[in-house]
């Protein structure tokens, strides 16, 4: 029984990096002009937020935030209300 549990834990831990790598951060320009960082797919954003205007996608949030700051400074979009860009 311990051997089976060990194998299951090992398989689960091996899958974690793969799942994390698949998580992409997208910078979207919303209809109100704000730049938002989200992990939803383009299809999901189009369906749920009525936009699929993706300005870039990254494997980590820090790079996505850098792009959002650049786009806000360039005037391409606004910082989301309540956030500091």
C-alpha positions as CSV (number, residue, x, y, z in Angstrom):
1,X,0.0,0.0,0.0
2,X,2.8,2.4,0.8
3,X,4.5,1.7,-2.5
4,X,1.3,2.6,-4.4
5,X,0.9,5.8,-2.4
6,X,4.5,6.7,-3.1
7,X,4.1,6.2,-6.8
8,X,0.9,8.3,-6.9
9,X,2.6,11.1,-5.0
10,X,5.6,11.0,-7.4
11,X,3.3,11.2,-10.4
12,X,1.4,14.1,-9.0
13,X,4.6,16.0,-8.2
14,X,6.0,15.3,-11.6
15,X,2.8,16.9,-13.2
16,X,3.0,20.1,-11.2
17,X,5.8,21.8,-13.3
18,X,4.0,20.9,-16.5
19,X,0.8,22.4,-15.2
20,X,2.5,25.6,-14.1
21,X,4.4,25.9,-17.4
22,X,1.1,25.8,-19.3
23,X,-0.3,28.8,-17.3
24,X,0.1,31.8,-19.5
25,X,-0.5,35.4,-18.5
26,X,-2.1,37.5,-21.2
27,X,-2.3,41.3,-21.3
28,X,-5.7,42.3,-22.7
29,X,-7.0,45.8,-23.7
30,X,-10.6,45.9,-22.5
31,X,-13.5,47.9,-24.1
32,X,-13.1,50.6,-21.5
33,X,-9.5,51.1,-22.5
34,X,-7.9,49.4,-19.4
35,X,-5.1,46.9,-19.7
36,X,-5.8,43.8,-17.7
37,X,-3.6,40.8,-17.0
38,X,-5.5,37.5,-17.1
39,X,-4.9,33.8,-17.5
40,X,-8.1,33.2,-19.5
41,X,-7.7,32.0,-23.1
42,X,-8.6,34.4,-26.0
43,X,-11.9,32.5,-26.5
44,X,-12.8,32.8,-22.9
45,X,-12.0,36.5,-22.7
46,X,-14.1,37.1,-25.9
47,X,-17.0,35.2,-24.4
48,X,-16.8,36.5,-20.8
49,X,-15.4,40.1,-21.3
50,X,-16.3,40.8,-24.9
51,X,-12.7,41.3,-25.9
52,X,-9.9,39.2,-27.3
53,X,-7.6,42.2,-28.0
54,X,-4.4,40.6,-26.6
55,X,-1.3,42.8,-26.4
56,X,1.0,40.0,-25.4
57,X,1.3,36.8,-23.5
58,X,4.0,35.6,-21.0
59,X,4.8,32.5,-18.9
60,X,5.1,34.7,-15.8
61,X,3.1,37.5,-14.3
62,X,6.1,39.8,-13.8
63,X,6.8,40.1,-17.6
64,X,3.1,40.6,-18.2
65,X,3.1,43.5,-15.6
66,X,6.1,45.0,-17.3
67,X,4.3,45.1,-20.7
68,X,1.2,46.6,-19.1
69,X,3.3,49.4,-17.6
70,X,4.9,50.0,-20.9
71,X,1.5,50.2,-22.7
72,X,0.1,52.5,-20.0
73,X,3.1,54.8,-20.2
74,X,2.8,54.9,-24.1
75,X,-0.9,55.8,-23.8
76,X,-2.0,52.6,-25.5
77,X,-4.3,51.8,-22.6
78,X,-5.2,52.9,-19.0
79,X,-4.2,51.3,-15.7
80,X,-7.1,49.3,-14.2
81,X,-8.9,51.4,-11.6
82,X,-7.7,50.6,-8.1
83,X,-4.3,49.4,-9.3
84,X,-1.0,51.2,-9.4
85,X,0.7,50.9,-12.8
